Amino acid sequence: MMRSLYAGVAGLQNHQVRMDVLGNNIANINTTGFKKGRVNFQDMLSQTLSGAARPTDEVGGVNPRQVGLGMTIAAIDTIHTQGSLQTTGVMTDLALQGEGFFILQDGEKRYYSRNGAFALDENGTLVNPANGMRVRGWQAQTVGGVARINTAAELTDLVIPVGGKDPARATTLVELACNLDKRTPEIPPGASPQAVLDGTWSTSFDIYDSFGKVHKLAVDFRKVPGIPNRWQAQVTVDPEAAAGTNTRVEVGAANNADNLFFLDFDNLGSLQSVLDAQGDVLDAGTLQIQVSFDVPEADVPAGQAAYRQQFALSLGAVGSYRNAVTQFAEKSSTKAVTQDGYPMGYLESFKIDQNGEIIGVYTNGTNRPIGQVALASFTNPGGLEKAGENTYVVSNNSGEPRIDPAGVAGKGKIIAGTLEMSNVDLAEQFTDMIVTQRGFQANSRTITTTDQMIQELLTLKR
């Protein structure tokens, strides 16, 4: 009878622990990124009254007779299933869809969390505003004027330079893709101004100097009389400037003091070669000519008449029709013109993509990578220890963190403007609560019944 009494006590105690876990789950039903707990029971050691006996020639085998000594808690598991995502519209709110944890830093201590309710502090650092822990990742580094993110480097704090400047960039490459109408009439010597106008196709667009100042680049195309499939191109920067033509075109090794060059096409309409007025020829690969112009109001290097800026004017690859100058019997048109210069700009906003990369949007129309959020995964995430405030720390059974960008090595993707909700199912918790209450009630009945039996034993002798 004493065994049943203590078995009932063990049942009461362990069902109370299960009720504690259920209560904690229900309390955190609206906690961002919370993962529910689960209690598993197992029986305790059993007292053997008699052992098992193997069969003999005379009789069969006998099973062991054992009396259980109650139950105990086998494990309290943390269930890391996916929680539903809730849209917030706040760009710094991040949710993980799939495996992984955000990495937070508090001094020298590192924490891991599924709670992505982040914000910027006074210094522009991405933090958890509830406790000030800093979100870790990789900050972009500018190398050769290009911002790059090295995900093999050490983790750092993620700082978003709100109001930061993007310096002006001088135009270094202009890509021209247009069609020159084969039907365009040739301009004979001494032609009238109207005939010159009718036989000229002009295109113009903006380029930038090293100060970010806008200059107008104009290219005029005319058919060369008497030479089939040849066009003359005249390049001018700031045609309305008082200094007049200030362009020098360099095709070959020698400098061409003129601003003219010539394009030759084959009978299939593709570009074949480019040559300048002094006979230097380019006829292989991507055809680029070097154009230079004077930058006004700039310091003039010693020994030079003016400060000149140079850029490459790309006309396309030989024999190519894609992003190249062509000659077909269709109306002359400019379909694609790109150039890589821009003025100075300020950081206007930023966005975070599914890889966790933070992209800055500047007022000059450029997008620049600022940094990237790092994620950690574990061989056994259930082995992590809860450290409060929706965070976890590494334990002896969780394994070491494997740190990568989102979408790498089985890690999930990051959804900006959303938060992951708790994975607690209220209907499931209420059902488990009923089962737990009945288990507690049944164990209490074991104790009261055993007590009645002891009372009856005590009343045998009056």
Sequence and secondary structure as in RCSB ss.txt:
>XXXX:A:sequence
MMRSLYAGVAGLQNHQVRMDVLGNNIANINTTGFKKGRVNFQDMLSQTLSGAARPTDEVGGVNPRQVGLGMTIAA
IDTIHTQGSLQTTGVMTDLALQGEGFFILQDGEKRYYSRNGAFALDENGTLVNPANGMRVRGWQAQTVGGVARIN
TAAELTDLVIPVGGKDPARATTLVELACNLDKRTPEIPPGASPQAVLDGTWSTSFDIYDSFGKVHKLAVDFRKVP
GIPNRWQAQVTVDPEAAAGTNTRVEVGAANNADNLFFLDFDNLGSLQSVLDAQGDVLDAGTLQIQVSFDVPEADV
PAGQAAYRQQFALSLGAVGSYRNAVTQFAEKSSTKAVTQDGYPMGYLESFKIDQNGEIIGVYTNGTNRPIGQVAL
ASFTNPGGLEKAGENTYVVSNNSGEPRIDPAGVAGKGKIIAGTLEMSNVDLAEQFTDMIVTQRGFQANSRTITTT
DQMIQELLTLKR
>XXXX:A:secstr
 HHHHHHHHHHHHHHHHHHHHHHHHHHTTTSTT   EEEEEEE  EEEEE  B   SSS  B  EEEE  EEEEE
EEE      EEE   TTBEEEESB EEEEEETTEEEEES  B EE TTSBEE TTT  EEEEEE EEETTEEE  
TTS  EE B  TT EE  B   EEEEEEEEETT     TT  HHHHHHTEEEEEEEEE TT  EEEEEEEEEE T
TSTTEEEEEEEESTTSTT   EEEE SSS B SSEEEEEE TTSBEEEEEETT  EE SSEEEEEEEEE TTS  
 TT SS EEEEEEEEEETT  TTS EEESS  EEEEEEE  B  EEEEEEEE TT EEEEEETTS EEEEEEEEE
EE S GGG EEEETTEEE  TTT   EEEETTSTTB EEEETEEE     HHHHHHHHHHHHHHHHHHHHHHHHH
HHHHHHHHTS  
